Amino acid sequence: MSRRPELTTMGTKIAKAVFLVAAMMFFAVLALDIATPTLVLCIMALSTWLVSLDLPVARKHGGEAA
């Protein structure tokens, strides 16, 4: 019994499309895996820099809390 060539070709096209979608999803998640920690580290560095600045603090005279 021989296979019909159109079924084999269609199966190969579907397999290639599935592989392409899976590869695209893998690399999209890989990019997010790199970008998210980078963003978090940048926010942490910015917050450390802001806290370390010597900005004049507005204080009320007479012992009242700001």
HELIX and SHEET records of a PDB file:
HELIX    1   1 PRO A    5  SER A   52  1                                  48    
END                                                                             
